[in-house]
Amino acid sequence: MSPRTTPESESSESTAAPTIQTVQRAAKVLGSFTVSKPYLSLNEITSQLGASKATAHRYTKALRAANLLRYDERTALYSLGPQVLTLAGAARAGLPIVDAAEPYMDQLVKTVDETVVLSVWDGETATVVRSADNTDHIIRIGVRAGARLDLTNSAQGRVFCTFLPRDQVPGLVKLLRRTPELEQEFEGIRKHGLSLNSPDINGVRTIAAPIFEGSSIVAAMAIVGTTVSISTDIDSPQAQALLATTRALSQRLGNPE
């Protein structure tokens, strides 16, 4: 026999349905913003939501009250609010790769006495999710969690460009047509498992290596230091320590190579 539907259960279901729709619509509004489109007008939000302008305005008003949206009266444009940064930080901290990588990063810091950074792919570029800078240096190099790195001018970005499928890296095919020398750089990273030739900016140098889960890249780990303390030699102690660390972590995550 099928269970009887009571008036109370019918009332509960009818109440839950609009609540679910509200959450779905709010998520759709927030998901309309992207890195390439960080500002949206009410008309654009209305179009994305697929509802009336009055409904879209009601949602933007509620999201503004929760600090999930901001509104610039001068430009009449919306953008994501500060509360989104808090949620993003919590989401990054909860990534399984962060917990898995933490002891490896801490040990690598002790080995090379330089800042060690972990980044993941956010759909468009490498984003830092953890930075360990507890070195013995008087002046430490800190990298902010949440920082989005340049796609091809950062060691981590180049690692993802090398090991991700080309169709998952927006604009990479066109970029390689304009700068074919990058292909040689990617081949070197694939051969050695290290990105050694990131541009030196303000005296800072970075070397990076991929971390694999199974056969897919899941993160990049990097050593960040000065042009004096970090060598671009593939046989340098820092490079070899980084390579050993990322290979050990990848093996733990199921990568056989």
Contacts in CASP RR format, 6 or more apart in sequence:
PFRMAT RR
TARGET T0000
AUTHOR 0000-0000-0000
METHOD contacts of the structure
MODEL  1
MSPRTTPESESSESTAAPTIQTVQRAAKVLGSFTVSKPYLSLNEITSQLG
ASKATAHRYTKALRAANLLRYDERTALYSLGPQVLTLAGAARAGLPIVDA
AEPYMDQLVKTVDETVVLSVWDGETATVVRSADNTDHIIRIGVRAGARLD
LTNSAQGRVFCTFLPRDQVPGLVKLLRRTPELEQEFEGIRKHGLSLNSPD
INGVRTIAAPIFEGSSIVAAMAIVGTTVSISTDIDSPQAQALLATTRALS
QRLGNPE
25 49 0 8 1.000
25 51 0 8 1.000
25 55 0 8 1.000
25 59 0 8 1.000
26 59 0 8 1.000
26 62 0 8 1.000
26 63 0 8 1.000
28 48 0 8 1.000
28 49 0 8 1.000
29 45 0 8 1.000
29 48 0 8 1.000
29 49 0 8 1.000
29 56 0 8 1.000
29 59 0 8 1.000
29 60 0 8 1.000
29 63 0 8 1.000
29 69 0 8 1.000
30 63 0 8 1.000
30 68 0 8 1.000
30 69 0 8 1.000
30 80 0 8 1.000
30 84 0 8 1.000
32 40 0 8 1.000
32 44 0 8 1.000
32 45 0 8 1.000
32 48 0 8 1.000
32 49 0 8 1.000
33 40 0 8 1.000
33 79 0 8 1.000
33 80 0 8 1.000
35 124 0 8 1.000
35 148 0 8 1.000
36 124 0 8 1.000
38 79 0 8 1.000
38 80 0 8 1.000
39 72 0 8 1.000
39 75 0 8 1.000
39 77 0 8 1.000
39 78 0 8 1.000
39 79 0 8 1.000
40 48 0 8 1.000
40 77 0 8 1.000
40 78 0 8 1.000
40 79 0 8 1.000
41 76 0 8 1.000
41 77 0 8 1.000
41 78 0 8 1.000
42 53 0 8 1.000
42 56 0 8 1.000
42 57 0 8 1.000
42 60 0 8 1.000
42 76 0 8 1.000
42 78 0 8 1.000
43 53 0 8 1.000
45 56 0 8 1.000
45 59 0 8 1.000
45 60 0 8 1.000
45 78 0 8 1.000
46 52 0 8 1.000
46 53 0 8 1.000
46 55 0 8 1.000
46 56 0 8 1.000
49 55 0 8 1.000
49 56 0 8 1.000
49 59 0 8 1.000
60 69 0 8 1.000
60 71 0 8 1.000
60 78 0 8 1.000
63 69 0 8 1.000
64 70 0 8 1.000
64 71 0 8 1.000
66 83 0 8 1.000
67 81 0 8 1.000
67 82 0 8 1.000
67 83 0 8 1.000
68 80 0 8 1.000
68 81 0 8 1.000
68 83 0 8 1.000
68 84 0 8 1.000
69 78 0 8 1.000
69 79 0 8 1.000
69 80 0 8 1.000
69 81 0 8 1.000
70 78 0 8 1.000
70 79 0 8 1.000
70 80 0 8 1.000
70 81 0 8 1.000
70 82 0 8 1.000
71 77 0 8 1.000
71 78 0 8 1.000
72 78 0 8 1.000
72 79 0 8 1.000
88 146 0 8 1.000
89 145 0 8 1.000
89 146 0 8 1.000
92 98 0 8 1.000
92 120 0 8 1.000
92 127 0 8 1.000
92 129 0 8 1.000
92 130 0 8 1.000
92 145 0 8 1.000
92 146 0 8 1.000
93 129 0 8 1.000
95 120 0 8 1.000
95 129 0 8 1.000
97 118 0 8 1.000
97 120 0 8 1.000
97 129 0 8 1.000
97 211 0 8 1.000
97 213 0 8 1.000
97 218 0 8 1.000
97 219 0 8 1.000
98 118 0 8 1.000
98 129 0 8 1.000
98 130 0 8 1.000
100 249 0 8 1.000
100 252 0 8 1.000
100 253 0 8 1.000
101 118 0 8 1.000
101 130 0 8 1.000
101 211 0 8 1.000
101 219 0 8 1.000
101 221 0 8 1.000
101 249 0 8 1.000
102 130 0 8 1.000
104 221 0 8 1.000
104 245 0 8 1.000
104 246 0 8 1.000
104 248 0 8 1.000
104 249 0 8 1.000
105 116 0 8 1.000
105 118 0 8 1.000
105 130 0 8 1.000
105 132 0 8 1.000
105 221 0 8 1.000
105 245 0 8 1.000
106 132 0 8 1.000
106 134 0 8 1.000
107 245 0 8 1.000
108 116 0 8 1.000
108 132 0 8 1.000
108 221 0 8 1.000
108 223 0 8 1.000
108 241 0 8 1.000
108 242 0 8 1.000
108 245 0 8 1.000
109 115 0 8 1.000
109 116 0 8 1.000
109 132 0 8 1.000
109 133 0 8 1.000
109 134 0 8 1.000
109 135 0 8 1.000
111 241 0 8 1.000
112 223 0 8 1.000
112 237 0 8 1.000
112 238 0 8 1.000
112 241 0 8 1.000
112 242 0 8 1.000
113 135 0 8 1.000
113 136 0 8 1.000
113 137 0 8 1.000
114 135 0 8 1.000
114 141 0 8 1.000
114 223 0 8 1.000
114 224 0 8 1.000
114 225 0 8 1.000
114 229 0 8 1.000
114 230 0 8 1.000
114 238 0 8 1.000
115 131 0 8 1.000
115 132 0 8 1.000
115 133 0 8 1.000
115 135 0 8 1.000
115 140 0 8 1.000
115 141 0 8 1.000
115 142 0 8 1.000
115 143 0 8 1.000
115 223 0 8 1.000
115 224 0 8 1.000
115 225 0 8 1.000
116 131 0 8 1.000
116 132 0 8 1.000
116 133 0 8 1.000
116 221 0 8 1.000
116 222 0 8 1.000
116 223 0 8 1.000
116 224 0 8 1.000
117 128 0 8 1.000
117 130 0 8 1.000
117 131 0 8 1.000
117 132 0 8 1.000
117 143 0 8 1.000
117 156 0 8 1.000
117 206 0 8 1.000
117 221 0 8 1.000
117 222 0 8 1.000
117 223 0 8 1.000
117 224 0 8 1.000
118 128 0 8 1.000
118 129 0 8 1.000
118 130 0 8 1.000
118 131 0 8 1.000
118 219 0 8 1.000
118 220 0 8 1.000
118 221 0 8 1.000
118 222 0 8 1.000
119 126 0 8 1.000
119 127 0 8 1.000
119 128 0 8 1.000
119 129 0 8 1.000
119 149 0 8 1.000
119 156 0 8 1.000
119 157 0 8 1.000
119 219 0 8 1.000
119 220 0 8 1.000
119 222 0 8 1.000
120 126 0 8 1.000
120 127 0 8 1.000
120 129 0 8 1.000
120 218 0 8 1.000
120 219 0 8 1.000
120 220 0 8 1.000
121 127 0 8 1.000
121 160 0 8 1.000
121 164 0 8 1.000
121 168 0 8 1.000
121 217 0 8 1.000
122 148 0 8 1.000
123 168 0 8 1.000
123 170 0 8 1.000
124 148 0 8 1.000
124 151 0 8 1.000
124 170 0 8 1.000
125 148 0 8 1.000
125 149 0 8 1.000
125 150 0 8 1.000
125 151 0 8 1.000
125 157 0 8 1.000
125 160 0 8 1.000
126 148 0 8 1.000
126 149 0 8 1.000
126 151 0 8 1.000
126 154 0 8 1.000
126 156 0 8 1.000
126 157 0 8 1.000
126 159 0 8 1.000
126 160 0 8 1.000
126 220 0 8 1.000
127 146 0 8 1.000
127 147 0 8 1.000
127 148 0 8 1.000
127 149 0 8 1.000
128 143 0 8 1.000
128 144 0 8 1.000
128 145 0 8 1.000
128 146 0 8 1.000
128 147 0 8 1.000
128 148 0 8 1.000
128 149 0 8 1.000
129 145 0 8 1.000
129 146 0 8 1.000
129 219 0 8 1.000
130 145 0 8 1.000
131 142 0 8 1.000
131 143 0 8 1.000
131 144 0 8 1.000
131 145 0 8 1.000
133 140 0 8 1.000
133 141 0 8 1.000
133 142 0 8 1.000
133 143 0 8 1.000
141 204 0 8 1.000
141 224 0 8 1.000
141 225 0 8 1.000
141 226 0 8 1.000
142 224 0 8 1.000
143 224 0 8 1.000
149 156 0 8 1.000
149 157 0 8 1.000
150 157 0 8 1.000
151 157 0 8 1.000
151 160 0 8 1.000
151 161 0 8 1.000
151 169 0 8 1.000
151 172 0 8 1.000
151 175 0 8 1.000
152 158 0 8 1.000
152 161 0 8 1.000
152 175 0 8 1.000
152 179 0 8 1.000
152 182 0 8 1.000
153 198 0 8 1.000
153 199 0 8 1.000
153 201 0 8 1.000
154 198 0 8 1.000
154 206 0 8 1.000
154 208 0 8 1.000
155 195 0 8 1.000
155 196 0 8 1.000
155 198 0 8 1.000
155 206 0 8 1.000
155 207 0 8 1.000
155 208 0 8 1.000
155 220 0 8 1.000
155 222 0 8 1.000
156 195 0 8 1.000
156 206 0 8 1.000
156 208 0 8 1.000
156 220 0 8 1.000
156 222 0 8 1.000
157 195 0 8 1.000
157 208 0 8 1.000
157 220 0 8 1.000
158 185 0 8 1.000
158 186 0 8 1.000
158 189 0 8 1.000
158 195 0 8 1.000
158 198 0 8 1.000
158 208 0 8 1.000
159 189 0 8 1.000
159 195 0 8 1.000
159 208 0 8 1.000
159 209 0 8 1.000
159 210 0 8 1.000
159 217 0 8 1.000
159 220 0 8 1.000
160 169 0 8 1.000
160 210 0 8 1.000
160 217 0 8 1.000
160 220 0 8 1.000
161 169 0 8 1.000
161 172 0 8 1.000
161 182 0 8 1.000
161 186 0 8 1.000
162 186 0 8 1.000
162 189 0 8 1.000
162 190 0 8 1.000
162 195 0 8 1.000
162 210 0 8 1.000
163 190 0 8 1.000
163 210 0 8 1.000
163 212 0 8 1.000
163 217 0 8 1.000
164 217 0 8 1.000
166 172 0 8 1.000
166 173 0 8 1.000
175 182 0 8 1.000
176 182 0 8 1.000
176 183 0 8 1.000
185 197 0 8 1.000
189 195 0 8 1.000
192 234 0 8 1.000
193 209 0 8 1.000
193 210 0 8 1.000
193 243 0 8 1.000
194 207 0 8 1.000
194 208 0 8 1.000
194 209 0 8 1.000
194 234 0 8 1.000
194 239 0 8 1.000
194 242 0 8 1.000
194 243 0 8 1.000
195 207 0 8 1.000
195 208 0 8 1.000
195 209 0 8 1.000
196 207 0 8 1.000
196 232 0 8 1.000
196 233 0 8 1.000
196 234 0 8 1.000
196 239 0 8 1.000
197 232 0 8 1.000
198 205 0 8 1.000
198 206 0 8 1.000
198 207 0 8 1.000
198 208 0 8 1.000
200 227 0 8 1.000
203 226 0 8 1.000
203 227 0 8 1.000
204 224 0 8 1.000
204 225 0 8 1.000
204 226 0 8 1.000
204 227 0 8 1.000
205 224 0 8 1.000
205 225 0 8 1.000
205 226 0 8 1.000
205 227 0 8 1.000
205 230 0 8 1.000
205 232 0 8 1.000
206 222 0 8 1.000
206 223 0 8 1.000
206 224 0 8 1.000
206 225 0 8 1.000
206 230 0 8 1.000
207 222 0 8 1.000
207 223 0 8 1.000
207 230 0 8 1.000
207 232 0 8 1.000
207 238 0 8 1.000
207 239 0 8 1.000
207 242 0 8 1.000
208 220 0 8 1.000
208 221 0 8 1.000
208 222 0 8 1.000
208 223 0 8 1.000
208 242 0 8 1.000
209 220 0 8 1.000
209 221 0 8 1.000
209 222 0 8 1.000
209 242 0 8 1.000
209 243 0 8 1.000
209 245 0 8 1.000
209 246 0 8 1.000
210 217 0 8 1.000
210 219 0 8 1.000
210 220 0 8 1.000
210 246 0 8 1.000
210 250 0 8 1.000
211 217 0 8 1.000
211 218 0 8 1.000
211 219 0 8 1.000
211 220 0 8 1.000
211 221 0 8 1.000
211 246 0 8 1.000
211 249 0 8 1.000
211 250 0 8 1.000
211 253 0 8 1.000
212 218 0 8 1.000
212 250 0 8 1.000
212 253 0 8 1.000
212 254 0 8 1.000
212 255 0 8 1.000
212 257 0 8 1.000
213 250 0 8 1.000
213 253 0 8 1.000
213 254 0 8 1.000
213 255 0 8 1.000
214 250 0 8 1.000
214 253 0 8 1.000
214 254 0 8 1.000
214 255 0 8 1.000
214 256 0 8 1.000
215 255 0 8 1.000
218 253 0 8 1.000
221 242 0 8 1.000
221 245 0 8 1.000
221 246 0 8 1.000
221 249 0 8 1.000
222 242 0 8 1.000
223 230 0 8 1.000
223 238 0 8 1.000
223 241 0 8 1.000
223 242 0 8 1.000
224 230 0 8 1.000
230 236 0 8 1.000
230 238 0 8 1.000
231 238 0 8 1.000
231 239 0 8 1.000
233 239 0 8 1.000
250 257 0 8 1.000
END
